[in-house]
Amino acid sequence: MTKKCIICNHEAMYRVKDSPDFYCKECAEENFGDLNLLMRVEEEAQKLKEVVKQRMRGNLDKEDSEQETEETKHQNKKRKPEDDV
């Protein structure tokens, strides 16, 4: 889903940090002059994708360890007390 410029409704390439305001290149240059003050939308999207990947990996790792814990509990229930001697 592409973001639209709040002024002219063209595809946005820049964003004001911590704001829902997006701008196309022309409107950003006209209103801000220095584009270094703005965040590039693509850079922000890449950061968001990386965070999602890390969280997914974290959840998968957590689910794997929970499954291993359940399997260990199940195996311990099957053991007989004389096996410990």
C-alpha positions in Angstrom: 0.0 0.0 0.0 1.6 3.2 -1.1 1.3 6.4 0.9 0.0 9.6 -0.8 1.2 13.1 -0.5 -1.1 15.2 1.8 -0.8 18.2 -0.5 -1.1 16.9 -4.1 -2.1 13.2 -3.5 0.8 11.9 -5.6 2.9 8.9 -4.4 4.8 10.0 -1.2 8.5 9.5 -0.9 9.1 11.4 2.4 7.6 11.6 5.8 7.8 13.9 8.8 9.2 11.8 11.7 6.6 10.7 14.2 3.8 12.2 12.1 1.3 10.8 9.7 2.2 13.5 7.2 3.6 12.2 3.9 4.9 14.2 0.9 6.0 13.6 -2.7 9.4 14.9 -3.6 8.2 18.1 -5.2 6.0 19.1 -2.3 8.6 18.2 0.2 11.2 20.4 -1.5 8.8 23.2 -1.8 7.7 23.1 1.9 10.9 22.1 3.6 13.8 22.9 1.3 16.1 20.5 3.0 15.0 16.9 2.4 17.5 15.6 4.9 15.1 16.7 7.6 12.5 14.2 6.4 12.5 10.4 6.6 12.4 8.5 3.3 9.4 6.2 3.2 11.3 3.3 1.7 13.9 3.4 4.5 11.2 3.4 7.1 9.4 0.4 5.4 12.7 -1.6 5.4 13.1 -1.0 9.2 9.5 -2.1 9.8 10.0 -5.2 7.7 13.1 -6.1 9.8 11.3 -5.6 13.1 8.5 -7.9 11.9 11.0 -10.6 10.8 12.8 -10.4 14.2 9.5 -10.7 16.1 8.4 -13.6 13.9 11.7 -15.4 14.6 11.4 -14.6 18.3 7.8 -16.1 18.4 8.9 -19.2 16.4 11.9 -19.7 18.7 9.6 -19.3 21.7 7.1 -21.8 20.3 9.9 -24.3 19.6 11.2 -24.1 23.1 7.7 -24.4 24.5 7.1 -27.5 22.4 10.4 -29.0 23.6 9.4 -28.3 27.2 6.1 -30.1 26.7 7.9 -33.1 25.1 10.3 -33.3 28.0 7.4 -33.3 30.5 5.7 -36.0 28.5 8.9 -38.1 28.5 9.4 -37.6 32.2 5.9 -38.9 33.0 6.7 -42.1 31.0 9.8 -42.8 33.0 9.5 -45.3 35.9 10.9 -44.3 39.4 13.2 -47.3 39.3 14.8 -45.9 36.1 16.3 -43.1 38.3 18.3 -45.6 40.5 
